[in-house]
Amino acid sequence: MIKAVYFFTMFFSVLMSCQTEKKAGKYPNTVGDIAFDEKLDEPGFKKCGAGKDAPFSFQYYNGKGLDYKGEKIAIIEKLEKENIYSKKEINGFVTVRFLVNCEGKTGLFRLKSMNSDLKEEILDDELQNKLLNFTKSLDGWTSKEIKGFKVDYYQYLTYKIENGKVSEVLP
C-alpha cells in the first residue's frame, strides 16, 4: 500500500511538472518579444540564429542608441520629403516598434498610438498607415555586434503629432 501511494505521488508530481512546462512555453523568452504573426509579418524575414523562432533579441537600450546610417537627422530629412500629415487636427503619439536582424533588415513591425493624454487611442488610420509604411521603407539600419557576435535588436520610432503633423521623432 505504501509503495502504491509513493508511486502515485511520484507519477502525479511528474505529470504536474510536465503541465507546468507546457504552460510556461506560451510566454516570450524576454518581456517585450514580438511573436511572429503570419497575418502581419513578412514570411521571408528571419531572425539570426534559428530563423523566425530565434530565442533572444536585444532591446533598443542594449547599445549605443539609434543605429541608422546618417543617424536620426537622416530619418527626419526623409520624413520631411515625404510630407506625411493628417487632414485632422489631432495631437498624440504614434510608436512603431520593430526588429532589426543581424543583416540590418527589418521586420515584425507593431504600431501603437495614444492621444496627448497618453491614453491608447487610434488617432487617424490613414496617418498611422503612412507612418508605418514610412518606417518600413527606412533601409539604413545597421547590424549590431555585442561581444563580437552579430545580434538582432528591437528598435522603435515614436512620432509626436501636433495639429495633424509630425513635430518630433523620438528617440
Secondary structure, 3 states (H helix, E strand, C coil): CHHHHHHHHHHHHHHHHHHHHHHHCCCCCCCCCCCCCCCCCCCCCCCCCCHHHCCCCECCCCCCCCCECCHHHHHHHHHHHHCCECCCCCCEEEEEEEEECCCCCEEEEEEEEEECCCCECCCCHHHHHHHHHHHHHCCCECCEEECCEEECEEEEEEEEEECCEEEEEEC
